[in-house]
Amino acid sequence: MRSDIVDKYKSKITEAYDLHRKFVNPQFVRVLEVIGYNRNYCGAEGAYLTDAKGIKVLDFLAGFGVYNVGRNHPYVAEVLHEIIDAKTASLVQMDLGVLSGMLAEKLAELAPGDLEAVFFTNSGTESVEGALKFARQATGRHKVVHCDHGFHGLTLGALSVNGNKEFRGRNEPLLPDCTPVPFNDLNALERALSGGDVGAFIFETVQGKGVFVPEDGYLQGARELCDRYGTLMIADEVQCGLGRTGKMFAVEHWGVKPDILVISKALSGGFIPVGAIITTRAIHSKIFDSMERCFAHSNTFGQNDLAMAAGLATLEILEKENLLENAAKTGDRIIEGMQKLADKYEMLTEVRGIGLMIGMQFGEPKSLGLKASWKLLHKMNDELFCQMITMPLLEKHNILSQVAGHGLDTVKILPPLMINDGDVDKFLTAMDSVLKEAHKITGSGWKTVKDLGIRTARTS
Ligand SMILES: Cc1ncc(COP(=O)(O)O)c(C=O)c1O
C-alpha cells in the first residue's frame, strides 16, 4: 500500500508555518519570520538545502551539528532501507540485539583509553542525565562542578549543570550542589574540587555557546585534579564529538581520557535520534553491580535497530570518506580566511575554533560613526548585532548560519564535515561582502537590524 504522506509533504510545504503557528510553537514561527529565515526548505542533500523556490542554500548550521556526514547521506539511507526490509527483531527488550552490540563494539574501539562500556540513549540531554547518575552512583557523591557558559541540554538534571542563565531562569530551584566554575581556570576548578566531595566535573570539550576552545594544559590539568580529589571527569562531546573538530573525539587533541564520554547528535547521520554514554567497565560495574540491578538505568528506545544501523553506517562513512581530515583541512582554511577578514574589518575582533566548529567574535569598533551605531544598537537590544551578519548571509548569499548564543556578539558555523574548497570559498567571499556592508555607517545592515529591534520590541 502506497501512502500519500510524501505527496502531502511536497504539496503542503508552504503550509508548515500555519500549522506550527496553530499547533506547535507560534513564538518560534514569529522569530523565523522576523529574521527572514522562513524559507520553507523542501529538500536536502550533502551540504545543501533546497527551499520552496528551488534555491540552494549552503547549510553551515548542519542541524546544530547533526549532519556531520552531510544531509541524507545515500549510504546511511540505503542501510536504513535495508534494515527495514530485513524485518529485524528490534526492541524485543527481553533479548539482545546484535546491531547494538556491534555499534557498542565499534564505539569502544574508537573511544580513548579503556572506555568500553556503552549505554545507548535517545538524545544529548538523556546522555548527560545518565552520565550524572552514573557518576553519583560510582562515587557515592552527589556534588557536580560544571563550567560557566556550558550547555548540556534542557532536562532538569542537565539544566542543573547548565551555565546559561536564560535557560535556568523559571526552572529554579534545580538540583542542589551543582557549582559553576569559569572555563579554562584550573585554580577555580581546584578550589571547587578540593573538599574531596565532588562526584563529577562535567564540561564540553569545546564549548558550543560562543565556541570556546580549551587552552593547552587545561584539560590535562583538570584530569590531574580530578584524579587527586576522586572526581569523575565527564566529557560532553554531544556537539564537538564524532569528527567535528578534526579528531573522532575532541579530547584526543589534548591526549586526555575522561571517565565518561557522552555523544549524540551526529551518531546516526541525522536520521534517527540516538546518543551514547561510554565509560569504563569499572564504573559501569558499580551501577549495574548485580543481576537485580541489571536495569538500574534503562530506556525503551535506546537500542532500536534503525538508530544502531545508522550509527554503524555513519561511523563507516566518517572513516571511508576521510571526513575527519577534511574537517581539519577545511576548518583551517575557513579560520585562516576569516582571520584575514578580521585584519580588514575592525568589528570582527576574533576568529576562534577548531576543525569545523568556528566562532566569529564581534566587538565595539573604534571609528566614531560605527561606534555610535554599535552603542545605540546594543542599548536597544544586545542580541541584535549578529543578525546583521547572519540575515544577509542567508538573504543575499544563501548561506545558513547561527548566532552562537544569547547576548553574545558571536556568529557560529557548524558546516557538515564533507564541505569542499568551493563551499569554503563561497563562504569567505560572502563574509567579505557582508562585513563590508556592515562596516558602512550608511549601509542597509544597520537599518535592517534597528528595524528588527523595533519590530521585536513591539511584538513581544
Ligand atoms: C554539548 C551539548 N550537550 C548536550 C546537548 C543536548 O542535546 P539534545 O538537544 O539532543 O538533548 C547539546 C545540544 O545542543 C549540546 O550541544
The ligand as a Gaussian input file, in Angstrom:
#p B3LYP/6-31G(d) Opt

LIG

0 1
 C       27.178000      19.930000      24.242000
 C       25.739000      19.553000      24.267000
 N       25.297000      18.732000      25.215000
 C       24.007000      18.348000      25.266000
 C       23.084000      18.817000      24.352000
 C       21.659000      18.385000      24.411000
 O       21.361000      17.567000      23.337000
 P       19.850000      17.314000      22.886000
 O       19.364000      18.579000      22.282000
 O       19.944000      16.178000      21.922000
 O       19.110000      16.955000      24.113000
 C       23.511000      19.683000      23.344000
 C       22.555000      20.207000      22.370000
 O       22.781000      21.160000      21.663000
 C       24.867000      20.068000      23.304000
 O       25.324000      20.885000      22.357000

